[in-house]
Amino acid sequence: MDSMIETLPPISSLSTSLLNFLNDKLRGKDDLQQASSFVSELQTQCRDLDQSLTDLNWRLETSLVAYASFSDRIGELFGDVNSKLTDLRSSIKVAGSLSDGRGGEGSGRSEQILGEELPSLAKEVARVETVRMYAETALKLDTLVGDIEDAVSSTMNRNLRKHPSTQNSEEMRLLAIKTLKLTEDVLTSVTKTRPQWARLVSAVDHRVDRALAILRPQAIADHRSLLTSLGWPPPLSTLNSSTPDTRKSAEVPNPLFNMQGDLKHQYCENFLALCNLQELQRRRKSRQLEGHNRKVALHQPLWTIEELANPVSVASQHHFSKWADKPDFIFALVYKITRDYVDSMDELLQPLVDEAMLSGYSCREEWISAMVSSLSTFLAKEIFPIYVGQLDEESVTGIQSQARISWLHLVDLMITFDKRVQSLLTHSGVLLSLQEDGNLQKISSLSVFCDRPDWLDLWAEIELTDTLDKLKPEMEDERNWSTKVQGAVLLSGPEDFKSPAISSAFLRCLSSLVDRCRSLPSISLRSRFVRLAGAPILLKFLDCIFLRCQEAEGLTALTDDDALVKVTKSINAARYLESVMKEWCEDVFFLEMGLNLDDQLGVPFSESSSIGGSMEGTGSGIFDEEIGKLEGFRTEWVEKLSTVVLRGFDARCRDYIKNRKQWQEKGEEGWMVSKTFIVALDYLQGKMSVVEEGLNRMDFVGVWRSLATGVDRLIFNGILMSSVKFYDGGVERLSSDLAVLFGVFGAWCLRPEGFFPKVSEGLKLLKMEEKKLQDSLAGGEGWLKENGIRHLSVAEAEKIVKNRVYIG
């Protein structure tokens, strides 16, 4: 038995590190009882080390064999090149000696060497150099990837032990990341300079992907463990559900600001390692997707901020589930959490992200984006489906519920929340391209509609119904049709539109709808919402004024002054609304939606912008279709107004036109104008006074010009083209009558005769001398142009001339 007992070695033969190790593990007699487990643990570690040593020896042997193979191959290639160079040298010497006696043959041999053998040799040398570079690159990459796999393996082995060394594990991870960056540098260089080595790059990528598949989850697991040690997530129960105002809630200590010592150092090192790992991953994706859409690779959420936000979101779900019927509290809690910890993102974490060279990332923006995303996810999964179900039930049963009111209230909360959240960014001095749809979606709770356009359609329908319900009493109130809009002046000019107050009510509701959709994070969503909710309001307005005009026309055929005034007010309302819409469509906000609508319809920008010829034309506005309908309505009813006045004028001057004898005698003594013509002119002037008083100036111009054209045509066809004979007295009578007519229209223009071209030129012919008129019959069209007759044809002029009778 005594022979089986092993004696301990003398203390002097033990190393200092071994003595310190034994002193730490065996402090007293009680520790001797744990000796068996201590021995088994040491044996396990020895076996692990032996296995690692065996693996390293095997890898070293493999690398040496590969290197020897490459070396032998390169040696053979260099020997081949050396022999060819020797042959070339001897050939040149022989050619030189022969060239002294036989210059022709020597010259031919030299040309053969320079033209065929030398280029072939150069290609061979280049090939050898390429093989050498490939061998060196492959060996270098193999060594780097081997180092990466060793570091990852070592990290995994240390984490599998009962008491792993955090410091050593972190050092090995940092070493692995550093080697990964060196490997990526080599791969990037190879991809750019040697694209034909794609198989080598692919093989290395495959091995690196396997290493990253182990390294990243382990790094994230360590990061989560550190966050737990820090006390993250912080308690969220300090928000009193009875007082959701976040400013009155108690302040919660921030674990990120409170960490100190080794724990802070470990967290910062681990945070930095994760950032470096993400930057490496982004570089690799950018290289692999070269020539493709790389937005997916370059715009991934920040991993470290995700790890901060995810546990907070999970903890918030408990509160959210209790407040499903009180969304105010949900938005208040999310905003409070976002605001309370957003400063620590800038002050503590942003410097670490910058140190990791992770360009294009803002910790503040990523934190806000993560919190908004968690809120949007909850709304999409828990809140909106409830409201949609209530609306479906309402449509089936027909019983009015609070679902629509709840929906609109929820949207109000979302819009307000988005504005408050965006203020956290703008007030911080962080410059973001928020106009880009992608960035805006990240910090908007309304992004739920991006994935569910059917919910957007439902929201637009609810908004439209609610707006029309508000406008219904406004349309039924006659005072809104008789009272003018106060200060109805646009930026484009000081014109008085004389528009009724109802048009202002429609514009106010439409503007409210547009303002609500401004918070939508996508131009396509805004365009869709405006088309679904805004455009029908304009069409409703158009239907309303069209119905009023039809009622006025049906009752009195617009012969009554009140009916004329009713139509003029509708035209004024259409003109005012049309002008406002045109001004809106010149704004960038509406132009973007208009262009997006063109894209959806497949209309090229060049084609759409050329439709109207200018910014005032159609083709680039979201309300172009409605503006066109309003313009068509105005044109139709302006023409009807002029037609009604012209019809009445025609009826009252019918006897005047039929009286053919009056053109053969002098005018009535004491009268400057024919008596029968006075009645018609009095009617025309009275009706036009009513129209002028009620109609806006721009459309009134259209009325009197159209009326002038009709009167010109009426008198020309009824008198000048009726084969009536004109004597000198008749010409004077007609001249006096037309002078009074021109005087009526002279109140609205400087040269009224210019708007009666045919009558004016016909009178001009009648007033010419007999000899001059005879020349006109022979001169034809040329003579007419020389004498300023441009609106009469030769046949019409000849007919007028033939009806002129000269006496004496």
Secondary structure, DSSP 8 states (H G I E B T S, - for coil): -GGG------GGGS-HHHHHHHHHH--SHHHHTTHHHHHHHHHHHHHHHHHHHHHHHHHHHHHHHHHHHHHHHHHHHHHHHHHHHHHHHHHHHHHHHHHHH-HHHHHHHHHHIIIIIHHHHHHHHHHHHHHHHHHHHHHHHHHHHHHHHHHHHHHHHHHHSSS--HHHHHHHHHHHHHHHHHHHHHHHHHHHH-GGGHHHHHHHHHHHHHHHHHHHHHHHHHHHHHHHHHT-S---TTS-TT---GGGS-----HHHH--HHHHHHHHHHHHHHHHHHHHHHHHHHHHTTTS--HHHH----HHHHHHHHHHHHHHHHHHHHTTT-HHHHHHHHHHHHHHHHHHIIIIIHHHHHHTT-TT--HHHHHHHHHHHHHHHHIIIIIHHHHHHHHHHHHHH----SHHHHHHHHHHHHHHHHHHHHHHHHTTT----TTSHHHHHHT-GGGHHHH-HHHHHHHHHHHHHHHHHHHHHHHH-THHHHSB-TT--BTTB------BHHHHHHHHHHHHHHHHHTT-S-HHHHHHHIIIIIHHHHHHHHHHHHHHHHHHHHHHTT-SHHHHHHHHHHHHHHHHHHHHHHHHHTSHHHHHHHHHHHHHHT--HHHHHTSSSSTTSSSS-TTHHHHHHHHHHHHHHHHHHHHHHHHHHHHHTHHHHH--GGGGS---TT-SS-HHHHHHHHHHHHHHHHHHHHS-HHHHHHHHHHHHHHHHHHHIIIIITTT--B-HHHHHHHHHHHHHHHHHHTTT-S-GGGG-HHHHHHHHHHTS-HHHHHHHHHHHHHHHHHTT--SS-HHHHHHHHHTB----
